[in-house]
């Protein structure tokens, strides 16, 4: 069983990237310069429809983006894709190009449960897709990570994702663990899911939220780091306890003039976005230092 094997070295361990979705209003060069000035280590680049790199142009544009980012003294430890189908015409081109550039990880897209299949049947379908993707990942020397995300797609409850990937090689397929979404779905039980997924976690999403009532309905409201419900002290304690290491990606999902939605044009000054990014970055760096990470 693959879980008995010693994991390969982590790429970008302890490094902090910004999710480029929140900087879609900038081109490669301007984005890289701004991110370097803010103080990040790297950029989690969107390589998906309406992202910084369109899948159809990945062979031409991804090298250009990576060159601009590296010229600014930064790195691309991970990219975010919409990949879910190993047979999609863009899948292999993305993996081939990213692998050649030495990018360590990519995030997959979402896998919704089909209504005409039972839940166990869905899991078997997902297992087949991720198994084929793991083989492609090995071929191109890049690992695919599926993000646990609140909602009804695969990964919402964590356990379903584990059932799909538990027998796959964690060197090539894993979980991009999102503590914000894990807390939404399991306010008190999320430590169980973290413990379960431990062998598969090498990239981690960082963000915060709290519940709010609007027009008589409870809903999630995203907020800056440290202002929400995510129990980060407990989270980092458990990361250390389970010896979970990896590369971090900060996501900005609270109101930032449209930057939070990946808009190409924003309604507030760019410097306000950069200031918010700097504040959350310093918060995360403080937590990492406190926890010896």
C-alpha positions in Angstrom: 0.0 0.0 0.0 1.4 3.4 -1.0 0.8 5.0 2.4 3.5 2.8 3.9 6.1 4.4 1.6 8.3 7.3 2.6 6.9 10.4 0.9 9.0 12.3 -1.7 10.6 15.6 -0.6 8.1 18.5 -0.4 8.5 21.2 -3.0 8.2 24.7 -1.7 7.8 23.6 1.9 6.9 26.5 4.1 6.7 28.9 1.1 3.7 31.3 0.8 2.1 32.1 -2.5 -0.8 34.4 -3.4 -3.7 33.0 -5.5 -3.4 34.8 -8.9 -7.2 34.8 -9.2 -7.1 37.8 -7.0 -4.7 39.6 -9.4 -6.4 39.0 -12.7 -6.4 42.8 -13.2 -2.6 42.7 -13.7 -0.5 41.2 -16.5 2.3 38.8 -15.8 5.1 41.4 -15.3 3.1 43.9 -13.2 1.6 41.0 -11.1 5.1 39.6 -10.4 6.5 43.0 -9.4 3.5 43.7 -7.1 3.7 40.3 -5.4 7.4 40.6 -4.9 7.0 44.0 -3.3 4.2 42.7 -1.0 6.6 40.0 0.2 5.2 36.6 -1.0 7.5 33.8 -2.0 5.5 32.8 -5.1 2.3 32.9 -7.2 -0.3 30.2 -7.3 -1.1 30.8 -11.0 -4.6 30.3 -12.6 -4.2 28.0 -15.6 -7.9 27.6 -16.5 -10.6 29.3 -18.5 -10.6 33.1 -17.8 -7.4 32.7 -15.8 -4.0 34.2 -16.3 -3.2 31.4 -18.7 -5.9 30.0 -21.0 -5.7 26.2 -21.4 -5.7 26.5 -25.2 -2.6 28.6 -25.0 -0.7 26.9 -22.2 2.3 25.9 -24.3 2.8 29.5 -25.4 1.7 31.5 -22.3 2.6 29.5 -19.3 6.4 29.7 -20.0 6.0 33.5 -20.4 4.2 33.8 -17.1 6.7 31.7 -15.2 9.6 33.6 -16.8 8.1 36.9 -15.6 7.5 35.5 -12.1 11.0 34.1 -11.7 12.6 37.2 -13.1 11.0 39.0 -10.1 12.7 36.6 -7.7 9.5 34.6 -7.1 8.6 31.0 -7.9 5.6 29.0 -9.1 5.2 26.2 -6.7 1.7 25.4 -7.8 -0.9 26.2 -10.4 -4.7 26.1 -10.3 -6.5 24.3 -13.1 -9.9 23.1 -14.1 -8.5 19.6 -14.9 -11.0 16.7 -14.0 -10.8 14.6 -17.1 -7.6 12.8 -18.1 -8.9 12.5 -21.7 -9.7 16.2 -22.1 -7.6 17.6 -25.0 -6.0 20.3 -22.8 -5.1 18.1 -19.8 -1.9 16.6 -21.2 -0.7 19.8 -22.6 -1.1 21.6 -19.2 0.7 18.8 -17.4 3.5 18.5 -20.0 4.2 22.2 -20.0 4.0 22.6 -16.2 6.2 19.6 -15.7 8.9 20.9 -18.1 8.9 24.2 -16.1 9.5 22.3 -12.9 6.2 23.2 -11.2 5.6 20.8 -8.4 1.8 20.8 -8.0 -1.5 21.6 -9.7 -4.9 21.9 -8.3 -7.7 19.9 -10.0 -11.2 21.2 -10.8 -14.4 20.1 -9.2 -16.0 16.7 -9.5 -19.8 16.9 -9.0 -21.8 13.8 -8.1 -24.1 12.7 -10.9 -27.7 12.4 -9.9 -28.3 9.3 -12.1 -25.7 7.3 -10.2 -25.6 6.2 -6.6 -23.0 7.8 -4.3 -20.8 4.6 -4.4 -21.1 4.4 -8.2 -20.0 8.1 -8.4 -17.0 7.3 -6.2 -15.9 4.5 -8.5 -16.1 6.9 -11.5 -14.0 9.4 -9.7 -11.5 6.8 -8.7 -11.1 5.8 -12.3 -10.5 9.4 -13.4 -8.0 10.2 -10.6 -6.2 6.9 -11.2 -5.6 7.8 -14.8 -4.6 11.3 -13.8 -2.0 9.9 -11.3 -0.4 8.0 -14.2 -0.2 11.2 -16.3 1.2 13.1 -13.3 4.0 10.6 -12.9 4.7 10.8 -16.6 5.2 14.6 -16.4 6.6 14.7 -12.9 3.9 16.9 -11.3 1.4 16.1 -8.5 -2.3 16.8 -8.7 -4.1 18.0 -5.6 -7.9 18.0 -5.2 -9.2 20.7 -2.9 -11.7 19.9 -0.2 -14.5 22.4 -0.8 -17.7 23.0 1.1 -20.8 22.0 -0.9 -22.0 18.8 -2.6 -19.1 18.0 -4.9 -16.4 15.4 -4.1 -14.4 16.5 -1.1 -17.0 18.4 0.7 -17.1 15.8 3.5 -13.3 14.8 3.2 -14.1 11.2 3.8 -15.5 10.8 0.3 -12.2 12.1 -1.1 -10.2 9.8 1.0 -12.2 6.8 -0.3 -11.3 7.8 -3.8 -7.6 8.4 -3.4 -6.6 6.1 -0.4 -5.1 3.5 -2.7 -3.4 5.9 -5.1 0.3 6.9 -4.8 0.5 10.2 -2.8 3.6 11.2 -4.7 1.3 11.9 -7.7 -2.2 12.6 -6.3 -3.3 14.2 -3.1 -5.4 16.8 -1.4 -5.0 20.6 -1.4 -6.3 21.0 2.2 -8.5 24.0 2.8 -9.2 24.6 6.5 -11.8 27.3 5.8 -14.0 24.9 3.8 -13.3 22.1 6.3 -14.6 24.3 9.1 -17.7 25.3 7.1 -18.6 21.6 6.7 -17.3 20.3 10.0 -17.1 23.0 12.7 -16.0 20.5 15.3 -15.2 17.4 13.4 -12.6 18.8 10.9 -9.7 17.5 13.0 -10.8 13.9 12.0 -10.7 14.8 8.3 -7.3 16.4 8.7 -5.9 13.4 10.4 -7.3 11.1 7.8 -5.9 13.1 4.9 -2.5 13.6 6.5 -0.5 11.4 4.1 -2.0 13.2 1.1 -1.5 16.9 2.1 1.3 18.9 0.6 -0.4 22.1 -0.4 -2.6 24.2 1.9 -5.1 27.0 1.2 -5.4 29.8 3.8 -8.5 32.0 4.3 -11.1 32.8 7.0 -14.9 33.3 7.4 -17.7 33.5 9.8 -21.5 32.9 9.6 -23.8 35.8 9.2 -27.6 36.3 8.9 -28.9 38.1 5.9 -32.6 38.4 5.0 -33.4 35.8 7.5 -30.9 33.2 6.2 -27.6 32.1 7.5 -24.7 32.3 5.1 -20.9 32.3 5.0 -19.1 35.7 5.0 -15.5 35.7 4.1 -13.2 37.9 6.3 -9.5 38.7 6.6 -7.3 36.2 8.4 -7.8 36.1 12.2 -11.2 37.8 12.1 -13.3 34.7 11.5 -14.2 31.3 12.9 -11.3 29.2 11.7 -9.4 28.0 14.8 -5.9 28.6 13.4 -4.1 28.0 16.8 -5.6 24.5 16.9 -5.0 24.0 13.2 -1.3 24.7 13.4 -0.9 22.7 16.5 -2.4 19.7 14.6 -0.3 20.3 11.5 2.7 20.0 13.8 1.3 17.0 15.6 0.6 15.2 12.4 3.9 16.4 10.8 2.0 17.9 7.9 4.3 20.2 5.8 3.7 21.9 2.5 3.4 25.0 0.5 0.7 27.6 1.4 -1.6 29.6 -0.9 -3.5 32.6 0.5 -6.9 33.2 -1.1 -8.7 36.6 -0.8 -12.4 36.0 -0.9 -13.7 39.0 1.2 -14.7 42.2 -0.7 -11.8 43.8 -2.6 -13.5 45.7 -5.4 -14.0 42.6 -7.5 -10.4 41.3 -7.0 -12.0 38.6 -4.7 -14.0 37.3 -7.7 -11.1 37.3 -10.2 -12.4 40.4 -12.1 -10.2 41.8 -14.8 -11.2 45.3 -13.8 -11.6 46.3 -10.2 -13.5 49.2 -8.5 -11.0 50.2 -5.8 -7.4 51.4 -6.1 -4.9 48.6 -6.6 -2.9 49.8 -3.5 -6.0 48.9 -1.3 -5.9 45.4 -2.7 -2.1 45.1 -2.1 -2.5 46.5 1.5 -5.1 43.8 2.3 -2.8 41.1 0.9 0.1 42.4 2.9 -1.9 42.4 6.1 -3.0 38.8 5.7 0.5 37.7 4.6 2.0 39.2 7.8 -0.7 37.5 9.9 0.1 34.1 8.4 3.9 34.7 8.8 3.3 35.5 12.4 1.4 32.3 13.0 4.0 30.2 11.2 6.7 31.7 13.3 4.8 31.1 16.5 4.4 27.5 15.6 8.0 26.9 14.5 7.0 26.4 10.8 
